[in-house]
């Protein structure tokens, strides 16, 4: 289903955008970063098999863990200036808006 929705292409474009603006490190190839993010997302979505019943973390805590895990895997160690982040954020919004439109219209 993720392939039908164009998730790989969207994730690849987001990683490329992050690398372009210095928000995603370049210590490994982009294809490896895409695979890492995909594997982490899949694990967080389907995970919990080893967690005893009644001990599952809240959705908010799991989201925080997911964010920190992806950040540790792909964020650069040096902080990025606010203007760069704002510029990249605008481009991310544009990219996600276009993806949403394509999903709604059934085009890619």
Residue pairs with C-beta under 8 A, 6 or more apart in sequence:
2 8
5 103
6 99
6 102
6 103
6 108
8 34
8 38
9 108
10 95
10 96
10 99
11 34
11 37
11 38
12 30
12 34
13 95
14 92
14 95
15 24
15 30
15 33
15 34
15 37
15 74
16 30
17 23
17 88
17 91
17 92
17 95
18 24
18 74
18 88
19 25
19 26
19 30
20 88
21 80
21 84
21 85
21 87
21 88
21 91
22 76
22 80
22 84
23 75
23 76
23 80
23 84
23 85
23 88
24 33
24 74
24 75
24 76
25 74
25 75
25 76
25 77
28 36
33 73
33 74
36 73
36 74
37 70
37 73
37 74
40 66
40 69
40 70
40 73
41 66
44 62
44 65
44 66
44 69
48 56
51 57
57 65
102 108
